[in-house]
Amino acid sequence: MSRTEDRAKLYGLLGDLPDRRAPVNSRLISREEREKFHLENLILDLNGIEPVPAYFITPKKAGEKTPVVIFNHSHGGHYDVGRQELINGAPYLNRASYANDLAECGFSVLCIDEWAFGDRRGRTETEIFKEMLWKGRVMWGMMVYDSMRAIDYLFTRPDVDTGRIATLGMSMGGNKAWWLSAVDERIKVCVDICSMTEYNSLIETQGIDKHGVYYYVPGLLKYFSTARINALICPRPHLSMNGIFDRITPHKGLDSVNEELREIYLNDNSSECFELKKYPVGHYETQEMRTYALEFLKKWL
């Protein structure tokens, strides 16, 4: 199948999703001045089911229109954190705030609370997953859908350069980065951290339970491997950084994905646009990884 057909097939596996044609409404809750950026606290109507709290930051040195990074927060069992991770970080992220670092690079940033996280907590992840399953929905599908609708929201803002949208995240946020980039071509640059491995390697290493139930899409392996999903990002720039001692990204699976994607990008005459880097760490973002992620964004966005 062509990439267009593969993309449609992948989207079709995400369950019964709401209508994409509904308008995206937003409500400003508050605006704050921080040292390096302006912070908007928003409520977005993305899915017609429940409101979605979001942060939008604008660098203080911004021009009329700025490129924007969609920051996808991680899981880590920290259901009370959600979008706060953009501002305050996480134990396995480098200590510096991504909000500060991205603003210093001249990027605006959008981050939403995922289902069950931040101000959307109250029902557990498993409760949401099971209810959605009954109703023909897939939790991961609804999470990806919310982010696609968040991109729709960006197109309503006159201060965003909608031709320059990137996405970035670690762990669950990294998975979201490459899935979102695969299904939505409006993403121009993808950076994922500590999230890449071939699905079959998780089965072989008994690593399935290291991911929450949100991660699992019914029937996915009948049609897709990790590499085949990520191939849909080609020829757009894609950086994947992973720890060789990270048990949720088995080493064999990293090598398999790297080999396949390098060949795909080479055949597309865009080999300079893909990098899979490995570091001698576990499930952790080092300062070196943070620096390289920012350099990659500045180069390609």
Backbone bond lengths (Angstrom), bond angles and torsions (degrees), N, CA, C in turn:
res aa  C-N    CA-C-N  psi(-1)  N-CA   C-N-CA  omega(-1)  CA-C   N-CA-C  phi
1 M - - - 1.460 - - 1.526 110.26 -
2 S 1.334 115.49 155.30 1.451 120.94 175.85 1.526 109.16 -74.83
3 R 1.336 116.11 167.58 1.465 118.91 177.13 1.520 111.24 -62.83
4 T 1.299 116.98 -35.46 1.466 119.97 178.02 1.526 110.51 -62.50
5 E 1.329 116.76 -43.40 1.460 120.88 178.78 1.527 111.12 -68.13
6 D 1.331 116.38 -40.30 1.465 120.21 177.47 1.526 110.78 -62.65
7 R 1.320 116.38 -41.42 1.461 120.64 -179.19 1.536 110.32 -63.39
8 A 1.312 116.64 -42.11 1.463 120.56 177.92 1.530 110.91 -65.80
9 K 1.336 116.80 -39.49 1.459 120.88 178.31 1.521 110.81 -63.76
10 L 1.333 116.49 -43.93 1.460 120.92 -179.82 1.526 111.11 -63.15
11 Y 1.318 115.76 -44.14 1.468 120.30 178.53 1.526 110.26 -62.17
12 G 1.316 116.69 -36.66 1.454 121.02 -179.71 1.518 113.83 -66.39
13 L 1.339 117.63 -22.65 1.455 121.39 178.88 1.529 112.34 -79.29
14 L 1.332 117.24 -6.97 1.463 121.31 -173.82 1.529 113.57 -85.25
15 G 1.322 117.25 12.29 1.456 120.58 173.70 1.516 113.34 87.63
16 D 1.333 115.40 -171.58 1.465 121.88 179.84 1.525 108.62 -79.34
17 L 1.313 115.77 103.59 1.458 121.19 -176.08 1.519 111.05 -100.19
18 P 1.331 117.49 152.35 1.466 120.67 178.31 1.523 111.90 -63.63
19 D 1.303 115.14 166.85 1.462 122.99 -178.36 1.531 109.88 -66.83
20 R 1.325 116.09 125.69 1.468 120.55 179.36 1.529 112.38 -73.34
21 R 1.326 117.74 -13.25 1.462 120.07 -173.27 1.528 112.83 -84.50
22 A 1.320 118.18 -11.31 1.464 120.50 -179.66 1.527 109.76 -65.28
23 P 1.321 118.18 144.28 1.472 120.12 178.83 1.522 111.24 -66.78
24 V 1.318 115.90 150.30 1.462 121.31 174.85 1.525 107.75 -96.97
25 N 1.308 116.35 112.27 1.458 120.90 178.58 1.523 109.83 -97.96
26 S 1.316 116.13 148.53 1.460 120.67 -179.55 1.523 109.78 -134.57
27 R 1.330 114.68 152.79 1.459 120.80 177.80 1.520 108.55 -136.80
28 L 1.320 116.42 126.55 1.462 121.80 178.95 1.522 109.13 -82.56
29 I 1.327 116.79 121.55 1.458 121.84 179.46 1.525 110.41 -90.30
30 S 1.341 115.99 -43.71 1.464 119.93 -179.75 1.513 109.46 -160.76
31 R 1.311 114.48 160.53 1.466 121.41 174.83 1.518 108.49 -131.86
32 E 1.328 115.84 131.88 1.465 120.82 -178.09 1.524 110.21 -126.32
33 E 1.317 114.74 153.37 1.461 121.25 174.02 1.523 108.11 -104.41
34 R 1.308 116.58 119.48 1.456 121.27 173.38 1.525 108.15 -107.82
35 E 1.307 116.62 174.71 1.463 120.32 -174.05 1.522 112.36 -59.03
36 K 1.334 117.21 -40.83 1.465 120.27 -172.52 1.525 113.90 -116.20
37 F 1.338 117.50 -3.45 1.460 118.50 -176.41 1.524 111.05 -156.78
38 H 1.319 114.17 161.93 1.456 122.30 169.00 1.529 107.67 -92.62
39 L 1.319 117.26 136.42 1.456 121.46 -176.93 1.521 110.06 -117.87
40 E 1.335 115.91 121.85 1.463 121.90 173.63 1.520 108.88 -104.95
41 N 1.330 115.46 130.19 1.459 121.96 174.59 1.521 106.86 -101.45
42 L 1.333 116.95 115.59 1.460 122.30 -169.78 1.520 112.60 -120.28
43 I 1.318 115.14 158.00 1.462 122.20 164.52 1.525 106.53 -118.73
44 L 1.332 116.45 123.33 1.462 121.60 -178.77 1.530 109.72 -111.42
45 D 1.321 115.30 142.69 1.464 121.17 172.64 1.520 106.98 -100.83
46 L 1.330 115.45 95.42 1.464 120.75 -174.24 1.516 113.23 -101.68
47 N 1.325 117.08 -33.19 1.466 119.26 -170.15 1.526 114.31 -124.97
48 G 1.327 119.08 -4.87 1.453 121.31 179.67 1.510 114.45 73.52
49 I 1.342 117.67 4.90 1.466 121.78 -177.85 1.522 110.71 -110.06
50 E 1.334 116.30 -50.98 1.448 120.15 176.47 1.527 109.49 -145.47
51 P 1.347 117.49 147.76 1.465 120.31 -179.40 1.525 111.28 -66.36
52 V 1.331 115.29 152.12 1.464 121.17 -175.71 1.532 109.61 -120.32
53 P 1.335 117.57 108.03 1.460 120.27 175.20 1.530 110.69 -66.82
54 A 1.318 116.47 144.25 1.465 121.02 -176.71 1.514 110.40 -148.76
55 Y 1.331 114.93 153.50 1.454 122.30 168.65 1.524 108.18 -110.02
56 F 1.320 116.05 138.83 1.458 120.80 169.42 1.520 106.53 -128.38
57 I 1.330 115.87 122.97 1.456 119.42 178.79 1.525 109.74 -114.39
58 T 1.316 115.15 144.57 1.457 122.64 178.61 1.526 108.12 -125.44
59 P 1.323 118.19 127.79 1.475 119.02 179.07 1.519 111.16 -63.73
60 K 1.325 115.76 145.40 1.460 119.47 -177.72 1.522 112.68 -66.43
61 K 1.321 116.54 -22.17 1.454 120.77 179.58 1.529 111.43 -97.89
62 A 1.317 116.54 24.49 1.471 120.45 -174.29 1.524 111.34 -70.66
63 G 1.333 114.42 148.76 1.453 121.00 172.30 1.514 109.83 -85.77
64 E 1.332 115.66 -162.73 1.465 119.89 -178.29 1.520 111.53 -64.63
65 K 1.336 116.75 -40.28 1.463 122.29 176.01 1.519 108.40 -130.60
66 T 1.316 116.82 136.37 1.455 120.42 -178.27 1.522 111.00 -119.34
67 P 1.339 116.95 148.57 1.468 118.98 167.67 1.519 108.54 -66.18
68 V 1.326 116.86 155.67 1.463 119.67 -175.43 1.520 110.66 -133.50
69 V 1.328 115.25 143.07 1.462 122.78 176.23 1.521 108.19 -110.62
70 I 1.329 117.02 126.37 1.462 121.27 170.93 1.525 106.84 -85.04
71 F 1.324 115.65 112.07 1.469 121.56 -179.75 1.518 108.65 -93.84
72 N 1.320 115.96 122.67 1.465 122.05 -179.56 1.529 108.95 -102.58
73 H 1.321 116.62 117.54 1.469 118.06 -177.36 1.523 110.90 -73.13
74 S 1.315 115.85 162.97 1.456 122.55 -176.91 1.525 111.21 -89.45
75 H 1.319 115.71 -174.21 1.468 123.53 -179.79 1.526 108.69 -105.09
76 G 1.334 116.63 -86.90 1.457 121.90 177.15 1.518 114.65 63.95
77 G 1.355 117.01 9.46 1.452 119.70 -175.60 1.515 113.32 75.22
78 H 1.342 117.05 6.30 1.466 121.22 -177.83 1.534 109.50 -92.42
79 Y 1.315 115.90 70.10 1.471 120.47 -175.25 1.525 112.33 -66.07
80 D 1.320 117.24 -20.72 1.458 120.51 -178.55 1.528 112.92 -83.37
81 V 1.329 117.89 -5.32 1.470 120.92 -173.06 1.526 111.84 -93.18
82 G 1.320 116.70 -63.39 1.464 120.03 179.89 1.509 112.65 55.89
83 R 1.332 116.86 -130.27 1.457 121.81 -174.27 1.527 113.31 -65.25
84 Q 1.346 117.11 -15.26 1.460 119.76 177.35 1.530 111.65 -60.31
85 E 1.343 116.33 -21.76 1.462 120.46 179.24 1.525 111.88 -58.82
86 L 1.323 117.09 -33.40 1.459 120.72 178.00 1.521 111.10 -58.33
87 I 1.328 117.15 -39.36 1.458 122.41 -176.47 1.522 111.94 -88.31
88 N 1.337 116.26 -43.99 1.463 120.92 -168.94 1.517 114.76 -106.03
89 G 1.331 118.70 -7.19 1.454 121.34 179.20 1.523 112.72 79.23
90 A 1.332 115.37 -168.45 1.461 123.58 179.98 1.521 107.62 -148.03
91 P 1.353 118.47 160.97 1.465 120.37 -176.07 1.518 114.31 -57.07
92 Y 1.334 117.50 -30.94 1.463 120.88 -176.88 1.516 112.71 -98.89
93 L 1.335 117.28 -0.92 1.464 120.84 172.21 1.518 109.41 -90.97
94 N 1.341 115.90 153.44 1.445 119.57 173.15 1.528 108.51 -56.17
95 R 1.312 117.55 146.73 1.460 120.89 -169.27 1.520 114.11 -60.34
96 A 1.323 117.57 -31.97 1.464 120.01 -177.49 1.521 110.91 -63.55
97 S 1.319 115.85 142.56 1.456 121.51 179.55 1.520 110.75 -70.67
98 Y 1.333 116.83 131.47 1.461 119.54 175.23 1.520 110.79 -64.40
99 A 1.331 117.37 -31.50 1.467 120.07 177.66 1.525 110.44 -58.74
100 N 1.324 116.62 -47.69 1.468 120.37 179.27 1.519 111.55 -64.83
101 D 1.341 116.34 -46.09 1.466 120.37 -175.95 1.526 111.54 -64.26
102 L 1.314 117.39 -44.53 1.466 120.40 -178.77 1.527 110.99 -69.71
103 A 1.335 116.81 -37.45 1.465 119.63 177.04 1.519 111.11 -64.09
104 E 1.326 116.80 -39.79 1.463 120.41 178.09 1.525 111.59 -62.42
105 C 1.318 116.85 -28.90 1.467 121.79 177.42 1.530 112.28 -80.18
106 G 1.329 117.01 -5.12 1.463 120.60 179.30 1.514 114.51 90.25
107 F 1.355 117.33 14.72 1.457 121.44 -178.70 1.525 111.10 -99.26
108 S 1.308 116.93 138.69 1.449 120.92 162.75 1.524 108.02 -78.97
109 V 1.328 116.77 161.40 1.465 120.49 -176.95 1.521 109.76 -141.17
110 L 1.338 115.79 136.94 1.463 122.43 172.82 1.523 108.41 -118.24
111 C 1.331 116.21 131.52 1.468 120.74 176.36 1.512 108.48 -138.95
112 I 1.326 116.65 128.30 1.462 121.92 178.46 1.525 110.43 -108.24
113 D 1.328 116.11 155.11 1.464 120.61 167.79 1.523 108.31 -73.85
114 E 1.340 116.47 128.85 1.456 120.58 175.31 1.530 109.62 -76.57
115 W 1.334 116.28 164.72 1.457 121.12 174.08 1.532 109.68 -51.87
116 A 1.343 117.41 130.21 1.469 125.49 176.65 1.521 113.62 81.59
117 F 1.330 118.60 0.21 1.459 121.17 -175.68 1.526 112.07 -118.99
118 G 1.332 115.06 155.39 1.451 121.02 175.07 1.512 111.07 60.38
119 D 1.319 116.72 -131.22 1.462 120.97 179.84 1.526 112.82 -77.34
120 R 1.348 117.33 2.05 1.465 120.81 175.17 1.528 111.38 -101.15
121 R 1.334 116.70 7.07 1.465 118.46 178.80 1.527 109.58 -78.96
122 G 1.300 115.11 165.38 1.474 121.62 -175.29 1.512 109.17 142.65
123 R 1.343 115.23 -41.92 1.462 121.36 168.43 1.516 107.84 -104.89
124 T 1.317 116.92 144.52 1.452 119.69 -179.16 1.528 111.12 -73.77
125 E 1.309 115.36 163.30 1.461 121.12 176.93 1.527 110.75 -58.78
126 T 1.326 116.45 -44.99 1.467 119.14 -178.40 1.528 111.70 -67.99
127 E 1.343 117.67 -34.54 1.466 120.23 177.77 1.522 110.60 -64.00
128 I 1.332 115.89 -44.38 1.468 120.37 178.73 1.519 110.39 -64.06
129 F 1.327 116.21 -44.99 1.472 121.08 -179.20 1.528 110.78 -57.88
130 K 1.338 116.60 -46.32 1.467 120.71 -176.29 1.524 111.63 -68.73
131 E 1.326 117.33 -41.22 1.463 119.41 178.80 1.526 110.49 -63.80
132 M 1.318 116.26 -43.52 1.466 119.62 178.70 1.515 111.11 -62.71
133 L 1.321 117.05 -39.48 1.462 121.12 179.53 1.528 110.32 -60.15
134 W 1.304 117.27 -43.33 1.457 121.73 176.82 1.530 111.69 -58.81
135 K 1.327 115.89 -36.23 1.464 121.23 -174.07 1.529 113.16 -92.96
136 G 1.326 116.81 8.55 1.457 120.05 178.71 1.521 113.87 82.15
137 R 1.329 116.43 12.08 1.451 120.91 179.30 1.520 110.21 -102.84
138 V 1.326 115.19 161.12 1.458 122.98 177.97 1.525 107.05 -121.53
139 M 1.317 117.75 126.38 1.462 120.16 -175.81 1.520 111.80 -57.15
140 W 1.338 116.36 -46.36 1.465 119.42 178.63 1.528 110.52 -61.96
141 G 1.318 116.70 -37.37 1.455 119.96 177.24 1.508 111.83 -61.61
142 M 1.328 117.73 -42.51 1.460 121.04 178.79 1.522 111.31 -68.28
143 M 1.322 117.04 -31.92 1.464 120.42 177.20 1.529 110.46 -68.44
144 V 1.318 116.42 -45.93 1.464 120.04 177.44 1.525 110.10 -64.08
145 Y 1.333 116.42 -40.59 1.461 120.66 178.91 1.526 111.14 -58.94
146 D 1.328 117.20 -45.66 1.465 119.90 178.98 1.528 111.42 -56.72
147 S 1.324 116.65 -39.17 1.462 119.51 -179.51 1.525 111.90 -71.75
148 M 1.309 117.48 -34.32 1.462 120.08 174.32 1.529 110.40 -63.75
149 R 1.322 115.93 -40.63 1.462 120.02 177.42 1.530 110.97 -69.63
150 A 1.334 116.84 -29.83 1.461 119.81 174.93 1.532 110.44 -64.02
151 I 1.342 116.04 -35.00 1.466 119.20 173.97 1.527 109.57 -65.08
152 D 1.333 116.81 -40.98 1.469 119.64 175.30 1.529 110.33 -55.84
153 Y 1.326 116.37 -40.88 1.470 120.11 178.38 1.524 110.96 -60.78
154 L 1.323 117.48 -41.09 1.467 120.18 -179.90 1.524 111.37 -58.07
155 F 1.324 116.09 -32.40 1.462 119.97 -179.82 1.530 112.41 -72.32
156 T 1.318 117.72 -8.93 1.463 120.53 175.92 1.523 111.79 -91.56
157 R 1.330 117.26 -7.95 1.467 120.64 -175.84 1.532 110.07 -96.52
158 P 1.319 117.77 125.39 1.461 120.25 179.70 1.524 113.89 -73.26
159 D 1.346 117.43 -11.69 1.462 120.42 -177.35 1.523 112.63 -95.86
160 V 1.338 117.74 8.11 1.470 121.70 -178.41 1.521 110.51 -110.57
161 D 1.324 116.08 134.37 1.464 121.61 171.61 1.528 107.11 -84.95
162 T 1.319 116.45 96.38 1.464 120.60 -172.70 1.528 113.29 -71.84
163 G 1.317 117.63 -6.34 1.456 120.49 172.96 1.509 113.11 -86.63
164 R 1.348 116.06 -0.73 1.468 121.39 -177.00 1.528 109.20 -134.98
165 I 1.320 115.06 74.14 1.465 121.89 179.10 1.524 108.55 -115.77
166 A 1.332 116.30 129.25 1.461 122.41 176.58 1.520 108.72 -120.79
167 T 1.325 116.11 169.69 1.456 120.36 173.12 1.512 109.73 -140.85
168 L 1.338 115.23 147.97 1.459 121.67 -173.61 1.516 109.13 -150.09
169 G 1.331 116.44 147.07 1.451 119.94 174.44 1.510 111.19 -176.98
170 M 1.335 114.87 166.09 1.456 121.69 178.20 1.523 109.83 -119.84
171 S 1.319 116.37 144.42 1.460 123.49 176.52 1.530 109.33 59.92
172 M 1.331 120.37 -119.94 1.459 119.93 176.23 1.524 110.02 -56.12
173 G 1.321 116.89 -37.65 1.461 120.83 177.59 1.512 112.92 -65.40
174 G 1.328 116.96 -31.76 1.462 120.35 175.67 1.511 111.63 -70.50
175 N 1.348 116.26 -41.83 1.464 119.63 174.28 1.520 111.09 -57.44
176 K 1.337 115.26 -42.74 1.462 119.32 178.89 1.526 110.25 -62.93
177 A 1.340 117.19 -39.28 1.465 120.15 -177.99 1.522 111.35 -59.13
178 W 1.348 117.35 -47.83 1.471 116.55 -176.24 1.526 112.95 -80.25
179 W 1.306 118.25 -28.87 1.466 118.99 173.19 1.525 110.83 -66.57
180 L 1.321 117.00 -47.06 1.455 120.94 -179.57 1.518 110.81 -60.89
181 S 1.320 116.64 -42.11 1.463 120.81 178.67 1.516 111.62 -65.01
182 A 1.337 116.82 -33.81 1.460 120.74 -179.86 1.522 111.87 -68.82
183 V 1.332 117.52 -40.88 1.469 119.67 -174.30 1.527 113.30 -91.75
184 D 1.334 117.67 -16.24 1.466 120.39 -175.39 1.527 110.42 -129.00
185 E 1.322 115.42 107.54 1.458 120.71 -175.66 1.525 113.29 -73.54
186 R 1.310 118.07 -4.60 1.456 120.00 175.60 1.526 111.74 -70.63
187 I 1.333 116.71 -19.01 1.456 121.02 172.93 1.524 108.04 -74.97
188 K 1.309 116.44 122.79 1.468 121.04 -176.03 1.527 113.35 -97.60
189 V 1.338 117.62 -24.08 1.465 121.53 -179.58 1.519 108.41 -141.40
190 C 1.335 116.48 136.45 1.459 122.32 -179.80 1.523 110.18 -122.20
191 V 1.330 116.50 130.90 1.468 122.11 173.14 1.518 108.00 -129.21
192 D 1.325 117.55 117.95 1.463 120.74 176.96 1.514 109.89 -122.05
193 I 1.330 115.58 142.90 1.463 122.84 -174.17 1.525 109.17 -126.63
194 C 1.337 116.07 127.49 1.467 122.34 175.13 1.528 112.42 52.27
195 S 1.333 115.88 51.99 1.470 118.56 -178.33 1.525 113.64 -147.52
196 M 1.314 117.96 -5.03 1.461 120.40 -170.57 1.526 112.16 -98.67
197 T 1.299 116.66 125.46 1.461 121.06 166.78 1.521 108.30 -165.91
198 E 1.315 116.15 160.07 1.455 120.01 177.35 1.528 108.85 -74.82
199 Y 1.325 116.55 134.40 1.461 120.67 -175.65 1.528 112.55 -55.91
200 N 1.318 117.30 -42.02 1.466 119.34 -177.83 1.522 112.31 -62.98
201 S 1.332 117.09 -26.72 1.468 119.18 178.29 1.528 110.59 -70.95
202 L 1.332 117.81 -27.87 1.463 119.96 173.95 1.530 110.71 -67.97
203 I 1.327 115.99 -36.83 1.466 119.63 177.17 1.529 109.68 -66.86
204 E 1.327 116.30 -45.47 1.465 121.25 -177.17 1.520 112.38 -63.82
205 T 1.318 118.06 -34.28 1.464 122.03 -177.38 1.529 112.62 -97.96
206 Q 1.333 116.64 10.26 1.471 122.53 -178.33 1.525 110.63 54.88
207 G 1.327 114.87 45.81 1.455 120.39 -178.07 1.515 114.17 -102.78
208 I 1.325 117.41 7.28 1.466 119.99 -174.61 1.527 111.87 -61.10
209 D 1.340 117.12 -40.41 1.459 119.79 -176.53 1.529 113.16 -75.10
210 K 1.302 117.10 -2.37 1.465 119.35 177.19 1.531 111.41 -79.35
211 H 1.327 117.08 -6.34 1.458 122.08 176.11 1.522 109.26 -113.19
212 G 1.327 116.13 147.16 1.456 121.13 176.15 1.514 110.84 -69.52
213 V 1.342 116.00 167.62 1.458 119.53 -177.70 1.521 112.16 -65.73
214 Y 1.334 117.70 -22.58 1.467 120.91 178.90 1.523 111.78 -53.33
215 Y 1.330 116.92 -27.71 1.466 125.21 -167.90 1.529 113.15 -73.93
216 Y 1.335 117.14 -17.68 1.461 120.03 -164.93 1.528 112.56 -101.98
217 V 1.327 114.53 125.48 1.462 123.72 -177.73 1.534 108.61 -111.04
218 P 1.317 118.66 118.31 1.472 120.72 -178.03 1.534 112.37 -56.00
219 G 1.329 115.49 132.55 1.460 121.26 175.50 1.511 115.61 76.94
220 L 1.329 118.34 1.84 1.468 120.62 -173.09 1.525 112.53 -57.02
221 L 1.334 117.70 -46.35 1.462 120.57 -173.21 1.526 113.15 -73.15
222 K 1.322 117.69 -8.61 1.464 119.94 173.53 1.525 110.52 -69.54
223 Y 1.331 116.53 -23.40 1.464 119.96 -172.64 1.528 114.00 -126.88
224 F 1.332 117.93 -26.65 1.461 120.07 -169.91 1.516 112.79 -133.19
225 S 1.319 114.10 143.86 1.450 123.09 164.13 1.529 107.24 -105.44
226 T 1.315 116.35 170.37 1.464 119.26 174.47 1.524 110.66 -58.09
227 A 1.328 116.50 -44.44 1.464 120.29 -178.62 1.527 111.55 -62.44
228 R 1.316 116.89 -38.83 1.463 119.24 -178.45 1.537 111.33 -68.28
229 I 1.332 116.58 -35.02 1.465 119.10 174.87 1.520 109.97 -65.56
230 N 1.317 116.20 -47.74 1.462 120.28 -177.08 1.526 112.66 -68.28
231 A 1.331 116.77 -23.26 1.464 119.94 176.22 1.523 111.35 -61.52
232 L 1.331 117.00 -23.95 1.461 120.86 -179.74 1.529 111.99 -71.35
233 I 1.332 117.61 -12.79 1.463 120.96 177.00 1.531 110.60 -80.98
234 C 1.312 117.42 -28.79 1.463 122.88 -179.77 1.534 110.34 -58.47
235 P 1.328 119.17 136.74 1.468 130.04 8.74 1.520 114.30 -97.41
236 R 1.332 117.72 17.26 1.468 120.11 -178.56 1.532 110.78 -69.18
237 P 1.329 118.11 149.67 1.469 121.41 -179.12 1.528 112.29 -60.96
238 H 1.325 115.29 135.28 1.466 121.81 -174.99 1.518 108.75 -146.05
239 L 1.326 115.46 121.04 1.465 122.70 175.50 1.515 108.95 -116.25
240 S 1.327 116.32 126.64 1.453 122.21 175.78 1.518 108.47 -122.78
241 M 1.342 117.18 123.92 1.469 122.14 -178.99 1.527 108.99 -121.57
242 N 1.334 115.27 131.09 1.459 120.17 -172.30 1.520 111.34 -143.82
243 G 1.341 115.05 154.77 1.461 120.86 176.64 1.520 111.06 -94.32
244 I 1.313 116.54 134.97 1.466 119.45 -177.38 1.529 111.68 -73.36
245 F 1.330 117.40 -14.36 1.463 120.51 177.46 1.535 111.74 -104.57
246 D 1.318 116.16 12.61 1.460 121.73 -179.47 1.523 108.86 -82.05
247 R 1.327 117.17 118.86 1.464 120.86 -174.31 1.524 113.01 -74.17
248 I 1.344 118.42 -14.22 1.465 118.08 177.28 1.527 111.72 -92.73
249 T 1.326 117.13 -3.60 1.468 120.48 174.02 1.529 108.44 -128.95
250 P 1.334 118.05 73.02 1.462 121.61 -176.42 1.531 112.45 -50.59
251 H 1.321 114.82 138.97 1.459 121.95 -173.57 1.524 112.57 -56.15
252 K 1.324 116.63 -42.96 1.462 120.16 -179.68 1.523 110.80 -60.99
253 G 1.325 116.19 -39.99 1.456 119.73 178.81 1.507 113.22 -66.79
254 L 1.330 117.03 -35.31 1.463 121.00 175.49 1.519 110.93 -61.69
255 D 1.318 115.89 -47.11 1.472 120.19 -178.17 1.521 111.27 -63.32
256 S 1.326 116.81 -39.01 1.458 120.86 -179.65 1.524 111.10 -63.88
257 V 1.341 116.61 -47.17 1.462 120.58 179.53 1.523 110.12 -63.92
258 N 1.311 116.47 -43.45 1.466 120.99 -179.03 1.527 111.45 -59.11
259 E 1.323 116.46 -45.36 1.462 120.94 -178.73 1.530 111.15 -62.53
260 E 1.322 116.56 -46.55 1.469 119.81 -178.00 1.529 111.90 -66.43
261 L 1.332 116.45 -44.15 1.459 118.77 -175.99 1.522 112.41 -71.79
262 R 1.311 117.04 -34.27 1.467 118.92 176.46 1.526 110.81 -61.34
263 E 1.329 116.36 -40.46 1.467 120.01 178.77 1.528 110.45 -66.73
264 I 1.334 116.78 -40.61 1.470 120.64 -179.74 1.524 110.47 -63.95
265 Y 1.323 117.31 -46.11 1.464 120.46 179.53 1.526 111.23 -67.15
266 L 1.328 117.47 -35.82 1.462 120.70 177.51 1.516 110.61 -63.96
267 N 1.333 116.87 -44.06 1.461 120.64 179.87 1.525 112.05 -67.12
268 D 1.325 116.63 -19.74 1.460 121.73 178.45 1.528 111.31 -95.60
269 N 1.327 116.80 9.14 1.470 122.27 -178.61 1.523 112.14 55.67
270 S 1.315 116.45 37.51 1.460 120.86 -179.78 1.529 111.10 -138.22
271 S 1.332 115.93 35.20 1.462 120.38 -174.94 1.524 112.59 -60.70
272 E 1.346 117.07 -26.05 1.465 119.65 -179.84 1.530 111.90 -72.41
273 C 1.333 117.48 -9.74 1.460 121.18 -175.51 1.528 113.65 -91.33
274 F 1.320 117.84 -8.04 1.461 119.93 -178.60 1.518 111.06 -120.88
275 E 1.342 114.85 132.22 1.460 120.81 174.39 1.520 109.36 -139.60
276 L 1.315 116.20 129.59 1.454 121.60 169.10 1.520 106.52 -117.44
277 K 1.331 115.16 112.29 1.462 120.83 -175.66 1.519 109.81 -109.54
278 K 1.333 114.79 141.04 1.461 120.80 179.51 1.526 109.44 -118.27
279 Y 1.327 115.43 140.20 1.456 121.79 -177.15 1.533 109.56 -127.34
280 P 1.333 117.97 150.46 1.472 120.77 -178.10 1.527 111.92 -79.90
281 V 1.337 116.06 60.53 1.464 122.23 179.79 1.520 108.92 -137.43
282 G 1.324 115.79 174.08 1.453 121.16 173.57 1.518 109.96 -93.94
283 H 1.325 115.45 -135.32 1.471 121.20 -178.11 1.525 108.23 -85.17
284 Y 1.341 114.60 76.13 1.462 119.51 -170.88 1.522 109.58 -157.15
285 E 1.324 115.76 139.73 1.464 121.33 175.43 1.522 109.28 -97.64
286 T 1.318 116.68 119.32 1.465 120.96 178.20 1.526 110.60 -87.37
287 Q 1.349 115.31 169.85 1.456 119.31 176.39 1.526 110.65 -62.56
288 E 1.330 116.97 -36.10 1.468 120.70 178.22 1.525 110.80 -61.46
289 M 1.313 116.42 -42.20 1.463 120.29 178.88 1.527 111.07 -65.97
290 R 1.331 116.63 -41.97 1.464 120.11 178.36 1.528 110.86 -60.19
291 T 1.325 115.60 -46.60 1.469 120.14 -179.31 1.514 111.32 -60.68
292 Y 1.334 116.41 -42.25 1.464 119.46 -177.81 1.525 110.88 -69.62
293 A 1.333 117.06 -37.42 1.470 120.06 177.84 1.521 110.82 -60.10
294 L 1.333 116.62 -43.68 1.462 120.32 -179.63 1.528 111.23 -67.64
295 E 1.325 116.65 -38.59 1.471 120.03 177.66 1.525 111.00 -63.88
296 F 1.326 116.45 -40.08 1.471 121.27 179.64 1.521 109.92 -63.37
297 L 1.329 117.00 -43.70 1.455 120.37 178.82 1.522 111.31 -63.97
298 K 1.313 116.93 -43.37 1.463 120.02 -179.54 1.530 111.17 -65.18
299 K 1.320 116.86 -33.02 1.458 120.83 -179.75 1.514 111.85 -70.76
300 W 1.352 117.62 -41.79 1.459 119.62 -168.67 1.524 115.79 -106.63
301 L 1.357 117.12 -16.89 1.458 117.54 -175.52 1.522 110.71 -90.87
